[in-house]
Amino acid sequence: MEGNIADLGSLNMIGYGLAAIGPGIGIGLIFAAYISGVARQPEARGMLQSIAILGFALAEALAIIGIGLAFAL
Amino acid sequence: MSSSVLAVEGEGFVSPGPGTFVYPPAFGEGSLVTKPMLIVILGSLAVAVFFFLAARRAAMVPGKTQFVGESLYGFVRNSIALEAIGKPGLKYVPYLATVFFFLATLNISGILPLVQFPATSKIAIPLFLAVISCVIFNVIGIKREGLGGYFKHMMFPSGIPWPVYILLAPIEFVSTIIIRPLTLTLRLTFNMFAGHLVLVLFILGGEYLVFEYGGVVGIAAGTVALLGSLVLTAFEGFVQLLQAYVFTLLSALYIGGALQDEH
């Protein structure tokens, strides 16, 4: 029984799905800005890349905390 | 509850859950060693032996092993330490490189054939490293500015009207001391956790569809799922390296923040 997602209640999973919308939009915006930045100024790619990955990691942390709580609560 | 409902309906497939991450002792009852522990030990040994061999006979004209070792170390040095901290960051490259290669190895163990379990999905390992990172950047800050000065810089940044401090000071304190190591830990743990769960789901589900559900539909859907698991394995490998990079980069940024004058 312990290894069954269904036991945890599907409401948690629906909640997680809703919680993932925000970070999803955020990550999309980050990479959109990164792509248009590189398109305008290709030589800034290296600098923009680490900033974009940093922003991606910070936005993604929200989704990841969401899935952690979906299992924990 | 719902699993018993499913069982009554005659569906035999039990989807993998957090129980997938609980391993029995590896050498029978009573031994304390489990599979994740073995992965940690062997992974650390592999990293140590590789870098020992790479650095053992350091020559002016590097051999193959030395070249690979130096390129990997140079990656951490140039695109993490120098990028995120700058010149003073060179002092912290050994720590950052250790963290990066330790995490990268333990993450990649999630897609390594026959091993296939990311040891970092056990919260103890990321938590331990995050606490070390947290202690390091706090100690650097306290050493540089003194205990009072460090907390003053952290909680009361200059150039802000004083009523804001009532809100800002506790937020800054909690975010630096608690939220930073916590998010470092959770990000890595649950990335590996979720990734492993998805892989297990695709492979077990595909296997169930092909061999037990059967029929044209089952075999077609199961084949798609099994092929999808190959693609996902490649994607997981990318995510695992990326997460090791992100953990190291964030540690470096926190260290850099403690080294800077204006917080």
Interface residues (C-beta under 8 A of the other chain):
Chain A: M1 E2 G3 N4 I5 A6 D7 L8 G9 S10 S50 I53 L54 A57 E60 A61 I64 I65 I67 G68 F71
Chain B: M1 S2 S3 L6 V14 S15 P16 G17 P18 G19 T20 V22 S79 E83 A84 T183 L186 R187 T189 F190 N191 F193 A194 L242 Y245 V246 L249 L250 L253
